[in-house]
Amino acid sequence: MKEKTPRVVVIGVGNLIQKDEGVGIHAIRSLQEMDLPADVKLVDGGTSPDLIAYTKAGDKMIIIDCATAGGEAGEIYRFKPEELEASRGTLTSAHEMGVVENLKLMEMTGNKPKETVIIGIEPAEIDWGMELSPRLEAKLPELVGAVLKEIGGKNPF
């Protein structure tokens, strides 16, 4: 039986043992607790954005990651991959090169989603630890809400 291509693929990337660097994974775990439409696929990308290239692309791909752009800790950003490439030096993610390169690989193999959105959040603490900083823990519902808005679902927060 052929696997149905999802309408939306949501990939959380990050390192769970470096506090706020793991926010993408924490967001995926929160989304897994929700009743999402059947055509939404959630992926724990961990520290390996290479996974993006092997994901069956849907109409829309949403990538969740921490992103440093000089704003206040907890500030949420929404941007497209081409903005990530154009803003070198002003917006960084620990995984940005992997994300951009893998999206290009998806395009070359004919597996590129129609739309890709990156939802990033300004980290407060990148340090050893499995918990989010208090600031990002408080902002996690808002981050998940931003993802739900992209999916087209209801925000329970």
C-alpha positions as CSV (number, residue, x, y, z in Angstrom):
1,M,0.0,0.0,0.0
2,K,1.4,3.4,-1.0
3,E,1.9,5.9,1.8
4,K,-0.3,9.0,1.4
5,T,1.7,12.2,1.1
6,P,0.8,14.4,4.1
7,R,-0.6,17.9,3.5
8,V,1.7,19.4,6.1
9,V,5.0,18.1,7.5
10,V,6.2,19.7,10.7
11,I,9.8,19.1,11.7
12,G,11.3,20.1,15.0
13,V,15.0,20.3,15.1
14,G,17.3,20.9,18.0
15,N,19.5,19.4,20.7
16,L,17.6,18.3,23.7
17,I,20.7,18.3,26.0
18,Q,21.4,22.0,25.4
19,K,18.4,23.8,27.0
20,D,16.8,26.2,24.5
21,E,18.6,24.6,21.6
22,G,16.1,21.8,21.9
23,V,13.0,24.0,21.6
24,G,12.0,22.5,18.2
25,I,11.8,19.0,19.8
26,H,9.9,20.4,22.8
27,A,7.4,22.0,20.4
28,I,7.0,18.7,18.5
29,R,6.3,16.8,21.7
30,S,3.6,19.4,22.6
31,L,2.0,19.0,19.2
32,Q,2.0,15.2,19.5
33,E,-0.3,15.7,22.5
34,M,-2.9,17.4,20.3
35,D,-5.6,16.2,18.1
36,L,-4.3,17.3,14.7
37,P,-5.7,16.6,11.3
38,A,-4.8,13.2,9.9
39,D,-2.9,14.8,7.0
40,V,-0.4,16.5,9.3
41,K,2.9,14.6,9.9
42,L,5.1,15.5,12.9
43,V,8.8,14.7,12.7
44,D,11.4,14.8,15.5
45,G,14.4,15.9,13.5
46,G,16.8,16.0,16.4
47,T,20.2,17.4,15.6
48,S,20.1,16.0,12.1
49,P,18.5,18.4,9.6
50,D,19.5,15.8,6.9
51,L,16.3,14.1,7.8
52,I,14.5,16.9,6.0
53,A,15.7,15.7,2.6
54,Y,14.4,12.2,3.3
55,T,11.0,13.4,4.5
56,K,8.1,12.9,2.0
57,A,7.3,16.5,1.3
58,G,3.7,17.6,1.7
59,D,2.1,20.8,0.4
60,K,3.7,22.7,3.2
61,M,6.7,22.1,5.4
62,I,7.1,23.8,8.8
63,I,10.5,23.7,10.5
64,I,10.7,24.7,14.2
65,D,14.1,25.7,15.6
66,C,15.7,28.2,17.9
67,A,17.0,31.2,15.9
68,T,19.2,34.1,16.9
69,A,18.4,37.4,15.3
70,G,19.3,39.8,18.1
71,G,15.8,40.1,19.6
72,E,14.7,39.5,23.1
73,A,14.7,36.0,24.4
74,G,11.4,34.3,23.5
75,E,10.8,36.5,20.4
76,I,9.2,34.3,17.7
77,Y,10.1,34.7,14.1
78,R,8.5,33.5,10.9
79,F,10.6,33.3,7.8
80,K,11.1,31.5,4.5
81,P,14.3,29.6,3.6
82,E,15.3,32.2,1.0
83,E,15.2,34.9,3.8
84,L,17.6,32.7,5.8
85,E,20.1,32.6,2.9
86,A,19.7,36.4,2.3
87,S,20.2,37.4,5.9
88,R,23.6,35.8,6.6
89,G,24.9,37.4,9.8
90,T,21.6,38.8,11.0
91,L,19.6,35.6,11.6
92,T,21.3,32.3,12.6
93,S,20.1,28.9,13.6
94,A,22.4,26.1,14.6
95,H,20.9,24.1,11.8
96,E,20.5,26.7,9.1
97,M,23.0,25.4,6.6
98,G,21.6,21.9,6.9
99,V,18.1,23.2,6.4
100,V,19.0,25.3,3.3
101,E,21.1,22.5,1.8
102,N,18.5,19.8,2.4
103,L,15.7,21.9,0.9
104,K,17.9,22.4,-2.2
105,L,18.4,18.6,-2.3
106,M,14.7,18.1,-2.1
107,E,14.2,20.4,-5.0
108,M,16.8,18.6,-7.1
109,T,15.0,15.3,-6.4
110,G,11.6,16.6,-7.2
111,N,10.5,16.3,-3.5
112,K,10.3,20.0,-2.6
113,P,7.2,21.1,-0.7
114,K,5.1,23.9,-2.3
115,E,5.8,26.1,0.7
116,T,8.3,26.0,3.4
117,V,8.1,28.1,6.6
118,I,10.6,28.3,9.4
119,I,9.3,29.2,12.9
120,G,12.1,30.3,15.1
121,I,12.4,31.5,18.6
122,E,15.2,33.6,20.2
123,P,16.9,31.4,22.8
124,A,17.6,32.6,26.3
125,E,20.0,29.9,27.4
126,I,22.2,27.6,25.3
127,D,23.9,25.4,28.0
128,W,23.9,21.9,29.3
129,G,20.5,20.8,30.5
130,M,17.4,19.0,29.2
131,E,14.9,21.6,30.3
132,L,14.0,24.8,28.5
133,S,14.9,28.1,30.2
134,P,12.0,29.6,32.2
135,R,11.6,32.3,29.5
136,L,11.2,29.8,26.6
137,E,9.1,27.4,28.8
138,A,6.7,30.3,29.2
139,K,6.7,31.0,25.5
140,L,6.3,27.4,24.3
141,P,2.5,27.7,24.1
142,E,2.8,30.8,21.9
143,L,5.4,29.0,19.7
144,V,3.1,26.0,19.3
145,G,0.3,28.4,18.6
146,A,2.3,29.9,15.7
147,V,2.8,26.5,14.3
148,L,-0.9,25.6,14.6
149,K,-1.7,28.8,12.8
150,E,0.5,27.7,9.9
151,I,-1.1,24.2,9.9
152,G,-4.5,25.9,9.9
153,G,-5.6,24.3,13.2
154,K,-7.2,25.7,16.3
155,N,-4.9,27.1,19.0
156,P,-5.9,25.6,22.3
157,F,-3.9,28.1,24.3
